[in-house]
Amino acid sequence: RVLPLLAEIAGFVGAPLIATNDVHYVLPEDDFAWRFLRNAPITGPIYPRKFLREARTRHLASADEMLERMPQWEAALRASAEMAQRCRVSLGADAPAGPPGGRRRFPIHDFERGRDAESDLWDRAFLRATQVYGGLNEKLKERLNLELDYIRREGLADYYQLLCRISQHLAERNIVRGSGQGRLLTSIVAYVLGLTEIDPLEYKLQFFGERIGNGAAPADPAAGLRAAPAPPAEDPKDEGAGAAPPVFSIALPSRSLEDVFRFVSETYGPNRVARAGKYGESHKGKLFSQLCEWAQLPRARVHELISQNILDGRARQPERMADLLDQAGSTLTIKNPRLLAYLTARLHPRLLPIRPIEGLLVISGEDLDRITPRERREGVEVAQIEADDLRAFGMPQIHLETLHILDALDEALRWIRLEGGQEIDLSAIPRDDREAFDLLGAGATNGVPPFQDVACKALLRRHAPRTLTQLVKVKLEMAPDDARPAGDEFTNAFMQCLLGYRAAYLKARHPVSFLTAMLNNSFRDRKQLGVLWREVERRAIRTLPPNINNSPYEFEQANDAIRVGLRIVHLVGEKCFQEIERVRRGGEFADLADFCRRTDPKLVPRPVIENLIRAGAFDVFAEPRAQMLAALPTILETHRPRAAIAPADASLFSAMGLEMEASVEETPEARAVAEFPLQHMLSEERRVTGFVVTHSPLEPYREYLERSHALLPEQVGARHDGKRVFIAGHVDDFTREGPALESSSVLLLDFEGVAVHARHPEAEKFAPAIFAGLPVLIGGKIRMRGHEPMALLTYCATLRDLVAQARHTRSVIFNLGAEDKSTLKYLHATLKRYPGHVTCQTRGYRGGGFGSGRWLSRIESAKVFWCPPLADELRQILPEDCISVQMDADI
């Protein structure tokens, strides 16, 4: 009744009438998918002819199909076809570059009367350049005019103003930031306005706009540093009038992201700012399972169909639903496996809800709701058009990127401020600090990206850089020639090296604050955490082990010491720690039983308590760990039922003034249990924390190392040049390729600061020990390369195995043959340096000479400590086949 009335009104006013069918999907057979997406069930049999007839009313029909079904609206349908012919819509690869109409939707900034974004930017750039360079020569004026002309031509003035406002906010809030990224690194305007920290004139960087004008394609200097999902890459083909705006990146600590988001939203209005995101894609198998669930297919049948590879693309599937309906005969059910497989193929990849890309912000000069709907996802407003498409609509985007190193630097500055009362502006520190370059030249760069890997450490020791430019050259030497980006490798490396230099500066001058921060930012990499902790020990920084009464959740600086946090203990999460913290506010724990009484068993269950004991958190009670572990079941059985009282009941008892704690008499007397052997205790500690925190990891082997005359890595130096030595420690890192490898080496180890090269036979033979993750003893010949000691690997074994071997060695047997007296004297002198319990035997001696018998007797009466250094010295006196060792019968 309504449609004829509309036609009558249109005829009366002389307005053209257009009409289409009601469109919900593309093909008639998409009706099933449409019903699935609406969660509308289909019950009973499906009659193909009736289904196709009904479905055709809702698909994207052609003009002829609509005319066939709606002949009474022929004039309206012809008007619709005529309008469609006048429309030109391009999608996909054939779409022209740039936003529709060539308009960029930058925020518009207000200025004094008579000024706009361009004139303000022009004046500020020249003023700041005069202040930075102390005057303007013709070359500098020409460069500024070139850049500002490009900015004006491309309509980027408001974009630069936006970046300037964010940069000013960061400076006012003293927020640590990166040195600048992307194409801005080549801009003098960006440099003098404080958007970047690299002077393009000093380093002869060509402006990216000039290069594009010359047809050169710039690389993205930020490539390889991004820690978050990357925004759309800057593409040189996008340049030119009306092109989509570039995406500029600002690197920040993660804790500052929300602050910047809030600032931008308050400055430009919440309706003009949103997060940019990307739609996910469903997994094919999961989509098939969802379709089967919608069709009410039994779960067992679903697993059976999947196991039959019904979704295999090579299996024959009908190209059109009509083929499937024809094959099915007169009826079809929604449970038909081939139908469900067809629907899976038709729907895949079904888009999942859009998710925000971390740190990617879209900012518009007009209300976003006029361009794209927004939806709240993960607690933030997200534009419902994907980031790439928003950019095509001329929407400026800023990538607020988080870098691990910035998080660490930010925290280190906080510790310096809290413990020393000193404010440090990293952008203002001198770039030629002697202590920082001494640290870099020594390769002491654990925790200093991008110089942490073993090859880079070796190159730093070899070249000993004293300037940032020399540091960049070391970094560039790390990359093979075919992997370096053409043209912009210097700016990329400079950006990384400047951040690394700042980290080295803080590490050299404020090691406790820096290492505390790096430890807290390395929890996801337990191996790196152990490397950093061993450096803390080598630097003789005082450490405070885990303590259930005062340890924080994370590492904490306490004056000149580092306090270990409970987070290192396996299973101790934030909720668990919050419960411990809440309870101990009411008073320190008196003992293990008191801890079990007062903590919630749901938040602090038995496995957590056991791990805390193994980690040494209860050592403050001066009870053996073995005894506490043995007593724990009895303590829990006695005291945990009371701790399980509901919080409401506990409040009631507290309000009545009743004590809920057991008296001393109620605590069962602990049975005396001997403490674990130190090696076992520290092994358990390492198991629950990832590394040893309460002792030196070499502590169980101290006697062995002393008796075997082994060195520590820091003791190796020039006096050992050309000598064979044995060193005890840990393998911190390794590499199998790179410029730092010797020509004959296949493996380079970072042995706590000593570079150890291994040739193929040794690398293969000793691999189990090298990669065991345990303290090891390595043997090798030292060669000095400048100030850098290097070792060529000849031996490696874990100290755990060597201690066991020494314990079970009973005698060493020498087949002396016709050796002379001087050999006997040399042999005896060597044995004397390694006193121990292993007896010596001689066999087959056929030598002679005055006094030989006396030396033979001395050798046979000697008792030695059998170890690799002794074996190595003996092999330099006698052939290897003349020395044999007798072990315990059961070994």
QUIMOLIN-V183759 format. One line per field, one symbol per residue. phi: phi as a letter, one per 20 degrees, with the letter a starting at -180 (. if undefined). psi: psi as a letter, one per 30 degrees, with the letter a starting at -180 (. if undefined). A space follows every 10 residues. Layout:
BEGIN
phi: ???
psi: ???
END
This chain:
BEGIN
phi: .ffgffffff ffemefdcbb ffecbedgff gffffffele fddmfddgff fffffffcef efffffffec ffdgffffff fffffeeccd cmfefffnfg mmdeeffede cfgnccffff ffffffffff ffempcefff ffffffffff fffemeffff ffffffffff ffelefbfeo bmfgfedfgf ffeneccdef ffdlefffff fffenedfee fefndfedgf fgffdgfffo gmffffdedc ebfffegfff gffffffdof edcbeebbfe cfffffffff ffffelegff ffgffffelf efffffcffc fgffffffnf cbdfefgfff ffffffefef fegfcfegne ddcdecgfff dbfcbeclnc ecfeefggff ffemefccee eecgffgfff ffffffffed mdecdffdff ecffffffff femedfncfe deffffffff ffelfccfff ffffffffef gfdeffndff ffffgfffff ffffffffec fffffgffff ecffcfffff fffffgffel ffcdfgbfeb fffdfbecld cdefefffeg neefffffff fffffepffe affffffeef ffecfggfff fffffnfdff eldgffffff eggffffedf gffegggfff fffffemeee fffgffffff ffcfffggff fffffffecn aedecffegf dgfffffelf eegfefbffe gndecccdrc eeabbdbpfe ffgeedbcde eloefdecfg gffffdggfg dfmcfcddda eecedmeefc cdfcbbbffg fffffffded bdddeeldfe ffffffffff fffcfadefd ccbmfcfbof nfffffffff efccdfbgff fffffeecgf fecccddgfe d
psi: feeeeeeeee eefgkkklkl ljkflelefg eeeeeefghj ljlalkjeee eeeeeffglj lleeeeeefi ffheeeeeee eeeeffkjkk lbffkklllk ggkkhlkkkk llkflaeeee eeeeeeeeee eefgljleee eeeeeeeeee eeefhgefee eeeeeeeeee eeghkkllgk lafffgkeee efggflgkjf eeghkkkeee eefggkjklj ffkffkflkk lkkkkfffll kglkkljkkk klkeffeeee eeeeeeefkf fgklkkakkl klkeeeeeee eeeeghkkee eeeeeefghf gkffkkkkfl eeeeeeffbf lklffkeeee eeeeeefkjk klkkkkkkfj kkklflkfff ekllkjkhgl kkkfkleeee efggjkkkjj kkkeeeeeee eeeeeeeeff gkkkjffflk ghkeeefeee ffgigkgikh gfleeeeeee eefikfleee eeeeeefekl effkkkegfe eeeeeeeeee eeeeeeeefi eeeeeeeeef ggffifeeee eeeeeeeegh kkkjlkjffg kaelkkkjcg lkkklfffkk fjaeeeeeee eeeffgklke aeeeeeeflk fefileeeee eeeefgfgff ghkkeeeeee feeeeeeefe eefgkleeee eeeeffgkkf klleffkkkk kkkkllkeee efeeeeefff lkfflkffef geeeeefghk lleffkaffg kflklkkkak jelllgllff klegkfkkkj ihfkkjkkle eeeeegeeee gfglklkkkl kkkkjbgjkk kjkfkklkee eeeeeeegke lkkkjfbgkl eeeeeeeeee effikbfklk kkkgkgaalk feeeeeeeef fkkljkleee eeeeffelke fgklkklleg .
END
